[in-house]
Amino acid sequence: MQLNEMEMKKLLDQGMLTRSIIENETALKKCQMYYDMAKDPTVKGFFKEQAKGLEDVIGYFKKGIAELQ
Protein backbone atom coordinates (compact mmCIF):
# COMPACT_ATOMS: atom_id res chain seq x y z
CA MET A 1 0.00 0.00 0.00
CA GLN A 2 1.43 3.30 -1.02
CA LEU A 3 0.37 6.57 0.55
CA ASN A 4 0.79 9.91 -1.05
CA GLU A 5 2.41 12.76 0.84
CA MET A 6 -0.88 14.38 1.92
CA GLU A 7 -2.29 11.12 3.30
CA MET A 8 0.95 10.51 5.21
CA LYS A 9 0.86 14.03 6.69
CA LYS A 10 -2.78 13.52 7.71
CA LEU A 11 -1.93 10.25 9.49
CA LEU A 12 1.01 11.82 11.29
CA ASP A 13 -1.09 14.83 12.31
CA GLN A 14 -3.85 12.56 13.66
CA GLY A 15 -1.27 10.59 15.63
CA MET A 16 0.25 13.75 17.09
CA LEU A 17 -3.17 15.12 18.06
CA THR A 18 -4.26 11.80 19.56
CA ARG A 19 -1.11 11.64 21.65
CA SER A 20 -1.60 15.23 22.79
CA ILE A 21 -5.19 14.48 23.79
CA ILE A 22 -4.11 11.46 25.84
CA GLU A 23 -1.34 13.42 27.57
CA ASN A 24 -3.65 16.32 28.39
CA GLU A 25 -6.43 14.02 29.63
CA THR A 26 -3.89 12.44 31.98
CA ALA A 27 -2.81 15.87 33.23
CA LEU A 28 -6.48 16.84 33.67
CA LYS A 29 -7.14 13.76 35.81
CA LYS A 30 -4.10 14.60 37.94
CA CYS A 31 -5.34 18.16 38.44
CA GLN A 32 -8.74 16.83 39.48
CA MET A 33 -7.11 14.41 41.90
CA TYR A 34 -4.90 17.15 43.40
CA TYR A 35 -7.97 19.40 43.67
CA ASP A 36 -9.78 16.69 45.62
CA MET A 37 -6.77 16.15 47.90
CA ALA A 38 -6.02 19.82 48.58
CA LYS A 39 -7.11 21.43 51.82
CA ASP A 40 -6.04 25.02 51.11
CA PRO A 41 -8.66 26.99 49.11
CA THR A 42 -5.91 28.75 47.13
CA VAL A 43 -4.43 25.42 46.06
CA LYS A 44 -7.89 24.07 45.22
CA GLY A 45 -8.55 27.16 43.09
CA PHE A 46 -5.24 26.75 41.27
CA PHE A 47 -5.94 23.15 40.30
CA LYS A 48 -9.51 23.98 39.33
CA GLU A 49 -8.23 26.69 36.95
CA GLN A 50 -5.60 24.34 35.54
CA ALA A 51 -8.24 21.67 34.92
CA LYS A 52 -10.45 24.17 33.09
CA GLY A 53 -7.53 25.22 30.92
CA LEU A 54 -6.74 21.61 30.09
CA GLU A 55 -10.38 20.99 29.14
CA ASP A 56 -10.11 23.87 26.67
CA VAL A 57 -6.87 22.47 25.24
CA ILE A 58 -8.40 19.01 24.83
CA GLY A 59 -11.38 20.56 23.04
CA TYR A 60 -9.00 22.38 20.68
CA PHE A 61 -7.15 19.17 19.86
CA LYS A 62 -10.41 17.25 19.31
CA LYS A 63 -11.56 20.01 16.96
CA GLY A 64 -8.28 19.58 15.06
CA ILE A 65 -8.88 15.86 14.66
CA ALA A 66 -12.43 16.49 13.45
CA GLU A 67 -11.10 18.90 10.83
CA LEU A 68 -8.61 16.30 9.58
CA GLN A 69 -11.33 13.70 9.03
N, C-alpha and C positions, 0 to 999 in steps of 0.2 A: 504494500500500500504506500503510495507516494502522496505526500501532502505538499500543497503549494505554500509559499512563504506566508501568505495571509492566514491560512488555516493554522499553520504552526504558531504564528504570533498569537492568534486567538486562544489556542490551547494553553500556551505559556501564560498568557494574561489571566485566563480562568484559574489556572493552578496557583498563580501568585495571589489572586484575590481570595481564593478559597483558603489558602494558608493564612492570609491576613485575618480573615474572618475567624478562623479557629483560634489563632493567637489572641485576638481581641476578646472573644467570648470567654477564654480562659482567664484573661485579666479582669474581665467584668465579674466573673464568679468569685475571684479572689477579693475584689473590692466589696462585693456584697457580703462575703464572709467576714472581712475585717470590719465592715460596718456593724454587722451583728455582734461581733466580739467587743467592739469599742465601748468604753464607759464614758469617756469625755465627749461632750456634745460637739466640741470643735473638731475632734477627730472623726466623729460620726458624720458631720457635715462635709468634711473633706472627702471621705470615701463615697458619700452619696453623690457629690458633684462629679467625682471621677467616674463613677458608674454611669451617670447620665451622659457624660462626654463619650464614653466608650460605646454606649448604645447608639449615639449619633454616628460614630465612626463605622460601626457595624452596618448600620443602615446605608451609609454611603458606599461601602464595599458591595453590599447586596444589590444596590442600584447599578453599580458597575457591572456585576455579573449579568444582571437582567438585560443590560444594554448590549452585552456581547452575544447574547443568545438570540 
